[in-house]
Structures are given as C-alpha cells and as structure tokens.
Amino acid sequence: MEKTFEFAENVVGFLINEEIDQKKIEEILSEIKDRLENVSPICLYIEDESDEGISLGGFLKAVKFHFSHSEDLYKMAIVTDDKLFKKSMDVKDFIVPADVKSFEKKERMKAMNWVMI
C-alpha cells in the first residue's frame, strides 16, 4: 500500500512500503495519469519506505510510461536506501527526458526541496 500527498498542484508524492513490482507501478501510474488530466508537467517524489526497491518488470513499465509521457514529467526525486533501486534510477536518468535524482532517506528534506524548485 502506498500513501500519496502533494506539495503543490504540480508536485505529487508517493510513500511506498512494499516492493514496486508491475502491479504497484500500475497503481502509481494510474494516479499520475489522473493528475496529468489537470496539470502538466508534474514533478514526482517517490519514497521507498520498505527498501525493497523496484522489480525489473516495474522498472521497464515505468520507463515505457516515461517515454510515452516525456513532456508531462519534469522532475523525479527518488528517496531510498536500496542501492540497486538508486542505481536503476541513475540509469533511468540517462534514458528518459525527466530530470531524475536519487537521495538517501536521511536526505528526504533535501529531496523535497529539490523536487519543488
């Protein structure tokens, strides 16, 4: 289960307490699509509370979404202590147009500030 919140109309946050597999990413993407009906581009804050990271299937589904919505996503702040998840987001930054930056959990305030600017 994830919790959602917003900093501003164009900044949406997700706190996720389980592995981000294909099913979970579909739920997240559905909420993002709903937001995009009202405002675009948006910024995302995603915090991996469980440190279970993202599955390969979830990662590929997210990349596909980002390519099809390249103009709709401006920034993504990923907060996790899972090293593999952080590395996958660093790679993602090279292949999707949105500005993607990963942060450790102890840097969550820095991540929130970065995604709002």
C-alpha positions, -999 to +999 in steps of 0.1 A: +000+000+000+012+035-007+003+069+007+000+098-017+003+135-009+010+167-028+033+196-021+017+218-048-006+212-077+023+201-099+042+181-073+029+146-063+044+124-037+042+086-030+053+068+001+056+031-008+060+004+018+064-027-004+084-037-035+075-017-066+065-045-089+044-043-121+011-042-102+023-015-078+038+006-106+004+003-125-014+017-094+011+046-092+009+053-129-029+054-127-027+081-101-001+100-121-024+098-152-053+112-132-032+141-121-020+148-157-056+153-167-055+186-147-019+197-148+012+191-169+041+189-165+043+174-130+071+166-106+072+133-086+086+125-051+088+087-045+100+074-012+107+037-008+099+032+028+105-006+027+138-005+009+125-034-012+132-014-044+118-019-078+114-051-098+127-054-133+092-056-146+082-025-126+112-006-139+105-014-175+069-004-172+079+029-156+105+036-184+078+028-210+054+053-193+081+080-192+088+077-229+051+080-238+047+109-214+081+126-219+065+161-219+044+155-188+072+147-163+096+174-153+115+161-122+115+129-101+131+126-067+136+090-056+143+085-019+156+051-009+185+034+008+182+004-016+214+006-036+200-013-066+170+009-068+192+040-066+214+027-094+184+019-116+172+054-112+206+068-121+205+047-153+169+059-159+181+095-158+201+088-190+173+072-209+142+094-200+139+131-206+127+139-170+154+151-145+157+121-121+177+123-089+180+097-061+185+106-025+192+085+007+164+085+033+185+108+056+183+133+027+145+133+024+142+170+032+168+178+005+148+157-019+116+175-011+132+209-016+149+198-049+117+185-064+098+217-056+122+241-072 
